[in-house]
């Protein structure tokens, strides 16, 4: 099916595919283990280079703060030392987690 126009939305540890044309979540992805990964936890994300027939979208999400660091104002809490990678366009997508050299 044509997924053109859908958005991959990630917040904390959860992701969805959102169709803005009908204002609806059309797919829920499995949670990414390890705690919060983005605002206010400061992780980073990117869509990796699209290859081949441009039908595969792979997302990479790295870092973030430990759970509760924001509310505790723990500015010196260590960051996550992992990255999660998912092929968002796969029929049954799963997160693959890899260790970074440091958080």
Backbone as a chain_set.jsonl record, in Angstrom:
{"seq": "XXXXXXXXXXXXXXXXXXXXXXXXXXXXXXXXXXXXXXXXXXXXXXXXXXXXXXXXXXXXXXXXXXXXXXXXXXXXXXXXXXXXXXXXXXXXXXXXXXXXXXX", "coords": {"N": [[0.825, -1.2, 0.0], [0.323, 2.303, -0.553], [2.132, 4.463, 1.378], [2.581, 7.118, 1.313], [2.83, 10.337, 2.64], [2.207, 9.706, 5.269], [3.249, 10.025, 8.705], [6.02, 9.283, 10.809], [5.967, 9.202, 14.159], [7.606, 9.778, 17.15], [7.801, 9.547, 20.66], [9.211, 9.767, 23.789], [9.247, 6.666, 24.53], [7.671, 5.453, 22.753], [6.187, 4.866, 19.521], [4.336, 5.854, 16.625], [2.548, 5.46, 13.517], [1.229, 8.041, 11.751], [-1.528, 9.336, 10.106], [-2.003, 12.251, 8.691], [-3.933, 13.219, 7.021], [-6.374, 12.072, 7.619], [-6.379, 12.477, 10.267], [-5.514, 10.49, 12.168], [-4.106, 7.79, 14.064], [-2.545, 5.206, 12.447], [-0.996, 3.007, 12.823], [0.587, 1.354, 15.517], [3.763, 1.115, 16.93], [6.073, -1.24, 18.455], [7.184, -0.573, 21.858], [10.275, 1.194, 22.506], [12.818, -0.056, 24.359], [14.445, 1.039, 27.411], [13.844, 3.52, 28.502], [12.999, 7.104, 28.464], [13.611, 8.872, 25.396], [13.59, 11.276, 24.024], [12.726, 14.823, 23.966], [11.782, 15.78, 27.202], [14.296, 14.705, 27.375], [16.514, 14.775, 25.71], [17.511, 13.054, 23.553], [18.513, 11.856, 20.258], [17.392, 11.618, 16.85], [17.096, 10.095, 13.59], [16.25, 9.617, 10.157], [17.415, 7.022, 8.259], [19.389, 6.76, 5.227], [17.459, 6.402, 2.312], [17.099, 3.618, 0.229], [17.348, 1.684, -2.854], [14.172, 0.977, -4.093], [12.978, 3.078, -2.813], [11.073, 2.431, -0.906], [11.509, 1.656, 1.661], [11.785, 2.648, 4.96], [14.001, 3.417, 7.441], [14.552, 4.019, 10.816], [16.552, 5.664, 13.24], [17.234, 5.994, 16.633], [18.862, 7.53, 19.244], [20.479, 7.721, 22.458], [19.304, 9.936, 25.04], [17.906, 10.659, 28.303], [18.135, 9.091, 31.558], [15.267, 7.502, 32.999], [13.169, 9.651, 34.797], [15.103, 11.6, 35.218], [14.655, 14.202, 34.247], [12.471, 15.262, 35.784], [13.649, 15.178, 38.279], [15.551, 17.038, 37.959], [18.156, 16.314, 37.388], [20.865, 17.142, 36.205], [23.344, 16.062, 35.815], [23.011, 13.413, 35.336], [23.77, 10.311, 33.76], [23.655, 9.797, 30.201], [21.666, 7.655, 28.047], [23.31, 4.801, 26.759], [22.699, 3.571, 24.391], [21.371, 2.813, 21.098], [18.391, 2.664, 19.203], [17.042, 0.943, 16.442], [14.764, 0.777, 13.765], [12.866, -0.659, 11.139], [10.564, 1.099, 9.805], [8.712, 0.676, 7.826], [8.381, -2.03, 7.595], [6.497, -5.113, 7.561], [6.102, -6.349, 10.046], [7.42, -4.663, 12.223], [10.322, -4.408, 14.344], [12.31, -3.285, 17.097], [15.8, -2.959, 17.014], [18.414, -2.994, 19.193], [21.456, -1.364, 19.882], [24.705, -0.987, 21.338], [26.357, 2.078, 22.095], [29.656, 3.594, 21.966], [29.847, 5.267, 24.193], [27.575, 7.02, 26.401]], "CA": [[0.0, 0.0, 0.0], [1.033, 3.577, -0.619], [2.18, 5.147, 2.67], [2.981, 8.503, 1.087], [2.137, 11.325, 3.441], [2.13, 9.337, 6.679], [4.353, 10.499, 9.535], [6.507, 8.46, 11.908], [6.021, 10.09, 15.319], [8.198, 9.098, 18.29], [7.837, 10.341, 21.889], [9.693, 9.036, 24.957], [9.629, 5.295, 24.17], [6.596, 4.936, 21.903], [6.125, 5.401, 18.168], [3.136, 5.567, 15.848], [2.428, 5.987, 12.166], [0.1, 8.967, 11.837], [-2.033, 9.831, 8.821], [-2.504, 13.603, 8.958], [-5.076, 13.517, 6.146], [-7.599, 11.643, 8.305], [-6.163, 12.784, 11.676], [-5.636, 9.228, 12.904], [-2.984, 6.855, 14.184], [-2.872, 4.044, 11.627], [-0.182, 1.884, 13.275], [1.384, 1.536, 16.725], [4.985, 0.312, 16.915], [6.421, -1.698, 19.808], [7.985, 0.432, 22.579], [11.733, 1.088, 22.51], [13.26, -0.237, 25.739], [15.532, 1.864, 27.913], [13.425, 4.792, 29.065], [12.706, 8.198, 27.535], [14.666, 9.117, 24.412], [13.561, 12.615, 23.43], [12.376, 15.934, 24.85], [12.879, 16.657, 27.625], [15.453, 13.877, 27.723], [17.646, 15.136, 24.865], [18.051, 12.076, 22.611], [18.554, 12.272, 18.861], [16.82, 10.653, 15.916], [17.325, 10.368, 12.169], [15.84, 8.6, 9.202], [18.598, 6.628, 7.509], [19.283, 6.942, 3.783], [16.525, 5.532, 1.604], [17.811, 2.933, -0.843], [16.563, 0.836, -3.749], [12.949, 1.518, -4.688], [12.499, 4.14, -1.922], [9.907, 1.949, -0.179], [11.907, 1.237, 3.0], [12.188, 3.74, 5.84], [14.629, 2.927, 8.663], [14.689, 5.111, 11.776], [17.557, 5.46, 14.28], [17.027, 6.868, 17.79], [19.992, 7.303, 20.153], [20.657, 8.537, 23.649], [18.221, 10.275, 25.943], [18.275, 10.629, 29.72], [17.539, 8.026, 32.365], [13.908, 7.782, 33.424], [13.069, 10.478, 35.993], [16.17, 12.61, 35.307], [14.113, 15.545, 34.006], [11.685, 15.734, 36.926], [14.57, 15.341, 39.403], [16.515, 18.074, 37.544], [19.472, 15.676, 37.521], [21.607, 17.558, 35.016], [24.575, 15.279, 35.672], [22.663, 11.999, 35.142], [24.351, 9.821, 32.508], [22.754, 9.558, 29.071], [21.586, 6.272, 27.573], [24.419, 4.403, 25.908], [22.189, 2.697, 23.342], [20.583, 3.309, 19.969], [17.381, 1.755, 18.689], [16.866, 1.05, 14.994], [13.562, 0.065, 13.345], [12.407, -0.461, 9.768], [9.187, 1.522, 10.049], [7.852, 0.208, 6.745], [8.296, -3.494, 7.613], [5.175, -5.641, 7.903], [6.109, -6.612, 11.489], [8.652, -3.992, 12.642], [10.846, -4.592, 15.697], [13.481, -2.48, 17.415], [17.107, -3.604, 17.227], [19.157, -2.086, 20.061], [22.901, -1.516, 19.815], [25.452, -0.172, 22.291], [27.279, 3.099, 21.608], [30.891, 3.576, 22.753], [29.529, 5.932, 25.46], [26.3, 7.727, 26.357]], "C": [[0.86, 1.25, 0.0], [0.96, 4.269, 0.735], [2.565, 6.6, 2.52], [2.154, 9.457, 1.912], [1.989, 10.964, 4.899], [3.383, 9.788, 7.41], [4.721, 9.447, 10.574], [6.701, 9.417, 13.075], [6.532, 9.28, 16.508], [8.218, 10.043, 19.485], [8.165, 9.427, 23.061], [10.153, 7.627, 24.599], [8.636, 4.671, 23.201], [6.619, 5.612, 20.537], [4.818, 4.98, 17.509], [3.334, 6.036, 14.417], [1.134, 6.785, 12.16], [-0.262, 9.444, 10.44], [-2.693, 11.182, 9.072], [-3.727, 13.934, 8.119], [-6.391, 13.138, 6.808], [-7.501, 11.856, 9.817], [-6.298, 11.533, 12.546], [-4.305, 8.488, 12.955], [-3.389, 5.608, 13.403], [-2.024, 2.826, 11.981], [0.529, 2.279, 14.554], [2.574, 0.595, 16.641], [5.268, -0.181, 18.327], [7.243, -0.62, 20.529], [9.479, 0.142, 22.459], [12.175, 1.023, 23.966], [14.335, 0.781, 26.125], [15.124, 3.199, 28.477], [13.254, 5.866, 28.018], [13.902, 8.526, 26.64], [14.654, 10.517, 23.83], [13.034, 13.626, 24.43], [11.471, 15.477, 25.977], [14.182, 15.901, 27.89], [16.617, 13.97, 26.743], [18.255, 14.052, 24.0], [18.034, 12.63, 21.206], [17.935, 11.195, 17.985], [17.117, 11.079, 14.489], [16.685, 9.259, 11.354], [17.07, 8.3, 8.361], [18.342, 6.757, 6.011], [18.342, 5.918, 3.159], [17.256, 4.926, 0.418], [16.834, 2.18, -1.743], [15.358, 1.544, -4.33], [12.283, 2.593, -3.818], [11.275, 3.731, -1.108], [10.233, 1.547, 1.254], [12.385, 2.446, 3.797], [12.721, 3.151, 7.14], [14.947, 4.118, 9.555], [15.709, 4.705, 12.841], [17.313, 6.477, 15.388], [18.084, 6.523, 18.829], [19.906, 8.208, 21.37], [19.381, 8.765, 24.423], [18.695, 10.15, 27.38], [17.635, 9.433, 30.412], [16.149, 8.457, 32.825], [13.915, 8.565, 34.742], [14.114, 11.575, 36.096], [15.626, 14.022, 35.13], [13.371, 16.075, 35.224], [12.556, 15.938, 38.158], [15.589, 16.448, 39.144], [17.951, 17.58, 37.716], [20.296, 15.951, 36.264], [22.898, 16.77, 34.811], [24.29, 13.775, 35.522], [23.24, 11.523, 33.812], [23.279, 9.59, 31.436], [22.698, 8.068, 28.764], [22.783, 5.983, 26.683], [23.982, 3.485, 24.785], [21.496, 3.481, 22.242], [19.57, 2.241, 19.602], [17.19, 2.018, 17.209], [15.651, 0.216, 14.612], [13.288, 0.357, 11.874], [10.912, -0.18, 9.873], [8.215, 1.003, 8.999], [7.722, -1.311, 6.69], [6.892, -3.938, 8.02], [5.038, -5.875, 9.408], [7.377, -5.984, 12.084], [9.021, -4.275, 14.094], [12.064, -3.695, 15.871], [14.699, -3.393, 17.56], [17.92, -2.594, 18.028], [20.645, -2.405, 19.995], [23.555, -0.574, 20.823], [26.323, 0.849, 21.558], [28.561, 3.003, 22.442], [30.71, 4.238, 24.129], [28.231, 6.705, 25.28], [26.453, 9.186, 26.008]], "O": [[1.986, 1.246, 0.496], [-0.124, 4.623, 1.198], [2.852, 7.26, 3.518], [0.924, 9.403, 1.894], [1.673, 11.835, 5.709], [4.449, 9.917, 6.81], [3.847, 8.798, 11.149], [7.509, 10.342, 12.992], [5.976, 8.233, 16.841], [8.604, 11.204, 19.353], [7.478, 8.433, 23.295], [11.346, 7.415, 24.383], [8.748, 3.491, 22.867], [7.015, 6.77, 20.408], [4.271, 3.913, 17.787], [4.173, 6.892, 14.136], [0.074, 6.272, 12.518], [0.597, 9.9, 9.685], [-3.803, 11.252, 9.6], [-4.484, 14.84, 8.467], [-7.409, 13.795, 6.592], [-8.404, 11.477, 10.564], [-7.065, 11.499, 13.508], [-3.496, 8.549, 12.029], [-4.441, 5.022, 13.658], [-2.294, 1.727, 11.497], [1.021, 3.401, 14.675], [2.419, -0.583, 16.32], [4.765, 0.391, 19.294], [7.93, 0.165, 19.875], [9.89, -1.011, 22.327], [11.929, 1.959, 24.727], [15.042, 1.311, 25.267], [15.991, 3.962, 28.904], [13.348, 5.594, 26.821], [15.053, 8.463, 27.072], [15.629, 10.915, 23.193], [12.909, 13.32, 25.616], [10.459, 14.829, 25.709], [15.072, 16.419, 28.565], [17.626, 13.292, 26.938], [19.453, 14.124, 23.726], [17.587, 13.755, 20.984], [17.95, 10.012, 18.329], [17.355, 12.254, 14.208], [16.589, 8.115, 11.797], [17.695, 9.209, 7.816], [17.191, 6.853, 5.584], [18.423, 4.723, 3.444], [17.95, 5.63, -0.316], [15.649, 2.058, -1.432], [15.49, 2.581, -4.98], [11.139, 2.97, -4.073], [10.515, 4.592, -0.665], [9.338, 1.14, 1.996], [13.277, 3.176, 3.363], [11.994, 2.467, 7.86], [15.537, 5.102, 9.109], [15.732, 3.559, 13.288], [17.199, 7.674, 15.126], [18.198, 5.372, 19.249], [19.343, 9.301, 21.322], [18.494, 7.913, 24.462], [19.763, 9.597, 27.643], [16.693, 8.838, 29.889], [15.893, 9.646, 33.017], [14.594, 8.177, 35.692], [14.02, 12.415, 36.991], [16.09, 14.947, 35.796], [13.607, 17.204, 35.654], [12.244, 16.781, 39.0], [16.401, 16.761, 40.015], [18.838, 18.326, 38.132], [20.408, 15.103, 35.38], [23.481, 16.816, 33.728], [25.211, 12.96, 35.575], [23.201, 12.263, 32.83], [22.142, 9.233, 31.745], [23.577, 7.309, 29.173], [23.217, 6.854, 25.929], [24.784, 2.704, 24.273], [21.094, 4.632, 22.418], [19.861, 1.047, 19.683], [17.175, 3.168, 16.768], [15.507, -0.918, 15.07], [13.457, 1.488, 11.417], [10.101, -1.096, 10.012], [7.017, 0.902, 9.261], [7.021, -1.832, 5.823], [6.187, -3.224, 8.734], [3.977, -5.626, 9.981], [8.316, -6.708, 12.416], [8.153, -4.369, 14.962], [12.762, -3.386, 14.906], [14.619, -4.466, 18.159], [18.097, -1.457, 17.59], [21.044, -3.568, 20.046], [23.028, 0.497, 21.122], [26.944, 0.538, 20.542], [28.553, 2.394, 23.512], [31.335, 3.829, 25.107], [27.83, 7.01, 24.158], [25.46, 9.91, 25.934]]}, "num_chains": 1, "name": "protein.A"}
